[in-house]
Amino acid sequence: MSDAILTDVSDGVAVVTINRPEARNAVNGDVARGIAAATDEFDASPDVRVIVLTGAGGTFCAGMDLKGFLSGDAPVAPGRGFGGMAERPPAKPVIAAVEGYALAGGFELVLSCDLVVASEEAKFGLPEVRRGLVAGAGGLLRLPSRIPYHVAMEIALTGEHFPASRLAEVGLVNKLVPAGQALAAAKELAAKVALGAPLALAASKRVIVESADWPASEAFARQSEVISPVFRSKDATEGAMAFAEKRPPAWRGE
């Protein structure tokens, strides 16, 4: 794995850190491939239940590395798209821990996550239109389903920076914390998520993500296809036994 990405796993939580602080953690090919490799590894690992994505040096991510873009260094990973996750996020829950700037592709990486913890001083934005570009890594696709239409339009069309407090008001940020505390708070939230059974967590995420496109007449049938294996799993039996025996469950992911 490239030095552009740092990883750490503890107590079921994997932290993936974009490690290019000298470039405000702008995404180049190394970052994209590194995040994709980490995602593949952690999705397959029985030791990981939730992933935290963050950036080194007080900045989440300033977006695509424009110098790399001009030199032909594509900030994408095969099968996963921009940043190694914009087109196909991990199957497991992902929490963004945002300090400083999350702009352009950096904001789109945030939108690829399932939960967002942000510093009160964090700034978000899609400035692509001011660079003659378009937010094509999921920003225009995901933002209107996360926040009100007119706010999404304001973010996409003005290219302005928006404070974390504003995005918390419209429901995009789960938790606001003092500057420098985003990663610690994200780990606390991740620890709560990690109490859940791995199969149940992945299935719950999948239903929420995919069900938006399901016809109402098919919704319960499609949900059943996803969740039925969970009800038949060894972890489902373990969960019931642990509850009856008043002890913590020992999840096996099977």
C-alpha positions, 0 to 999 in steps of 0.5 A, a space after each residue: 500500500 502506498 505511503 499516501 495512505 495510512 491505516 490502523 485497526 483497533 477494536 473492530 474499527 479501521 482508520 484510513 488516513 489520506 497522508 498528503 498533508 503537503 498537498 492538502 491531501 489532494 487525491 492522486 493515483 496513489 491515494 485512489 489506489 491506496 483507498 481502494 486497496 484498504 477498502 478491499 482489505 477491510 471489507 474482507 477482514 473479519 476483524 473490521 466492522 466499521 471504517 473511518 476515513 480522515 486526512 492528515 495534517 488538519 485537512 480532510 481533502 482538497 479534492 483532485 490533485 490538479 497538477 496530477 490531472 494535468 500530467 495524466 495521473 488519474 485519481 481513480 481506481 478501477 472498479 471504484 472510481 474517484 478516490 478509490 471509493 466514490 463509485 463503489 463505496 465499501 460494503 461496511 459502514 464508513 464514517 468521515 472524520 473531517 477537519 479543515 477543508 473537504 472540497 470538490 472531490 474531497 466533499 464527494 468522498 465525504 458523500 461516499 461515507 455513511 456518517 459524518 463527524 466534522 470540526 466546527 471549523 471545517 469547510 465544505 464545497 463543490 468549487 468545480 464550476 469555478 474551475 471549468 469542471 463538474 462535480 462528477 464523482 458523485 457530488 451532483 448525484 448524492 447531494 440532492 438526496 442528502 439535503 434539500 434541493 435548493 441547498 444542493 443547488 446553491 452548493 453546486 452552482 455557487 462553488 462557495 465554501 460552506 461551514 460545517 454548522 450549515 451542513 449540520 443544520 440541513 442534516 448532512 453532518 451527524 456531529 459537530 465537535 471542536 477543532 482537532 476533535 473530529 477523529 476522536 469523536 468519529 472513533 467514539 461513534 465507530 465504537 458504537 457501530 462496531 457493537 453490531 454484528 458484521 453481517 447485520 451492519 452490512 445488510 442494514 447499510 445495503 438496504 438503506 442505500 439500495 432501497 431508494 430505487 426499489 418500487 414500493 410493490 417490490 420493496 419488502 421482497 427485495 429487502 428479504 433477499 438481503 436480510 434473510 441470510 442474516 436471520 439464518 446466520 450463526 451470529 443471529 443465534 449468538 445474538 439471541 443467546 447472548 441476550 438471554 444469557 445477559 452477556 456481550 455477544 461474540 460475533 463471528 461474521 458468519 
